[in-house]
Amino acid sequence: MQETQIRCIVIIVGCVILSFLYFQFHESLPITRYRDDSPAKATVPIKTNNDVPQPGYFKGQPEWDWAAPADASWRGNAQKLQNSEIVILTASDGKGHNSAVPNILERVLDDREKYCARHGYTNLWLNTSRYDIGDAERTWSKIPAVAEAFYLLPKAKWVWLVDTDIIIMSPSTSLISDILSPSAIEHGIMRDTPILDDMIEDNPTHINMPK
């Protein structure tokens, strides 16, 4: 009995040490170690929804002049959100630090196409290289991408902008019932919670969410 207990203790201690070493040094592993461990090829062919460069600064283009559906504005009455009114948006030029991952766009678009097909959402990829954003960093090109999503899909009420390096790990999760429904929003609201105080400890805002 005592020998069994000692053996269990040794195994537990060994597991703890191995876990500590892994989390301490896992970032030292070469990135190719897990980049090359890719899943099967994507089944959805990569196809952008916009290729033609804009002729001028994005705020002067027709895509910037979009209007929300009347029933979705402050003048409208609350209505139950439909799956077809949700857009999953991938806004990318295929470059940046994620471009080193093999077939990154094909893989994430395949993942999102399956998720959208399961719930009835719209999967949309917009090529951000077509936007003229002046001297701003390219990451700001996601803003005209969101505007163009509403312009292309005038019945859309919610656009979920998902970065290229995100994989949907819980495909059964419904955006409507789990996130956007009144009950989900009520459950998720952080009432009477300090705003930004944990980020700026030297100069707390002393501002709280409503009770």
TACOR-V69133 format. One record per pair of residues at least 12 apart in sequence whose C-alpha atoms are under 6 Angstrom apart, sorted by the first residue. I is the first residue (numbers start at 1). GAP is how many residues later the second one is. D is the distance in Angstrom with one decimal. If there is no record, write none. Layout:
I_GAP_D + I_GAP_D
This chain:
42_64_5.8 + 42_65_5.3 + 42_68_5.6 + 44_66_5.2 + 46_60_5.6 + 48_77_5.5 + 48_78_5.9 + 49_76_5.9 + 49_77_5.5 + 50_76_5.8 + 53_77_4.1 + 54_76_5.7 + 54_77_5.8 + 57_75_4.8 + 58_73_6.0 + 58_74_5.4 + 63_85_5.0 + 63_88_5.5 + 64_83_5.7 + 66_85_5.2 + 83_37_5.4 + 83_38_5.5 + 84_36_5.9 + 84_37_5.2 + 85_71_4.3 + 85_72_5.4 + 86_35_5.4 + 86_70_5.8 + 86_72_5.0 + 86_73_6.0 + 87_34_5.9 + 87_35_4.7 + 87_72_4.7 + 88_35_5.0 + 88_72_5.0 + 89_35_4.9 + 89_36_5.8 + 89_71_5.8 + 89_72_4.8 + 89_73_6.0 + 90_35_4.6 + 90_72_5.6 + 91_34_5.8 + 91_35_5.0 + 91_37_5.9 + 91_51_5.9 + 92_35_5.4 + 92_36_5.2 + 93_34_5.2 + 93_35_5.2 + 93_36_5.3 + 115_56_5.7 + 128_13_5.8 + 191_18_5.4 + 191_19_5.7 + 191_20_5.0 + 192_16_5.3 + 192_17_4.6 + 192_18_5.3 + 192_19_4.7 + 193_15_5.0 + 193_16_5.1 + 194_13_5.8 + 194_14_4.3 + 195_12_5.7 + 195_13_5.6
